[in-house]
Amino acid sequence: MNRSYMEKNNNLKKSIMDKTKKEELLKRIDTTLENVRPYLQADGGDIEVVDLTDDFILKVRLTGACHGCPYSMQTLKAGVEQAVKLDNPEIVEVVAEQ
């Protein structure tokens, strides 16, 4: 069998596996965020996932009262990031997108 065909086939399998793994991780992250969300909503805010990068950085958007709040970074790092990383140790960092 052609070596380049085998390499392409292995790379395709790897990318499919990575996509499946990413989808599973996003489901776990959503579960974690559902547990955190009531605390944000109690103050009129909310959170949504924007992206999960290939290097395991979770990009989120703080909405409602959390958007523009002077304490939003503290909430993000001390609350959201801690919970996400505790439940999903693969995550390196949680960052806010505008």
C-alpha positions in Angstrom: 0.0 0.0 0.0 1.2 3.5 -0.8 2.9 5.1 2.2 1.4 8.6 1.7 -2.1 7.0 1.6 -1.5 5.3 4.9 -0.2 8.5 6.5 -3.2 10.4 5.2 -5.5 7.7 6.5 -3.9 7.8 9.9 -4.1 11.6 10.0 -7.8 11.4 9.1 -8.4 8.9 11.9 -6.5 11.1 14.3 -8.5 14.2 13.4 -11.8 12.3 13.6 -10.8 11.1 17.1 -9.8 14.6 18.1 -13.2 16.0 16.9 -15.0 13.3 19.0 -12.8 14.0 22.0 -13.5 17.8 21.6 -17.2 17.2 21.4 -17.2 15.0 24.6 -15.1 17.7 26.4 -17.5 20.4 25.4 -20.4 18.4 26.7 -18.6 18.0 30.1 -17.8 21.8 30.1 -21.5 22.6 29.4 -22.4 20.4 32.4 -20.0 22.4 34.6 -21.3 25.7 33.3 -24.8 24.7 34.1 -23.7 24.3 37.7 -22.1 27.7 37.7 -24.7 29.5 35.7 -27.2 30.0 38.6 -24.7 32.0 40.6 -24.1 34.3 37.6 -27.8 34.6 36.9 -28.5 35.6 40.5 -26.6 38.8 39.7 -28.2 39.3 36.3 -25.4 37.7 34.3 -24.7 34.6 32.2 -22.0 32.8 30.3 -21.7 31.2 26.9 -19.0 29.1 25.2 -17.4 30.8 22.2 -14.7 28.3 21.3 -12.5 25.5 22.6 -9.1 25.8 21.0 -6.9 22.8 20.0 -4.5 23.8 22.8 -7.4 23.4 25.4 -8.1 27.1 26.0 -11.8 27.7 26.6 -13.1 31.0 25.2 -16.3 32.2 26.8 -18.5 35.3 26.7 -19.9 36.9 29.8 -23.3 38.4 29.1 -25.9 40.5 30.9 -24.7 42.2 34.1 -21.4 40.3 33.9 -20.5 42.0 30.6 -18.5 45.1 31.6 -18.7 44.5 35.3 -15.5 45.5 37.1 -15.5 42.2 38.9 -16.0 40.0 35.9 -12.4 38.9 35.6 -12.4 37.9 39.2 -15.6 36.0 38.7 -14.1 34.4 35.6 -10.8 33.3 37.1 -11.8 32.5 40.7 -15.3 31.1 39.9 -15.7 29.9 36.4 -12.2 28.8 35.6 -11.7 27.0 38.9 -14.9 25.0 38.4 -14.2 24.2 34.7 -10.6 23.1 35.4 -11.7 21.0 38.5 -14.2 19.1 36.4 -12.1 19.1 33.2 -8.4 18.9 34.0 -7.5 19.1 30.3 -8.5 22.8 30.2 -5.4 25.0 30.4 -7.2 28.3 30.8 -10.5 30.1 30.5 -10.5 33.4 28.8 -13.2 36.0 28.0 -14.0 37.1 24.5 -15.8 40.4 23.9 
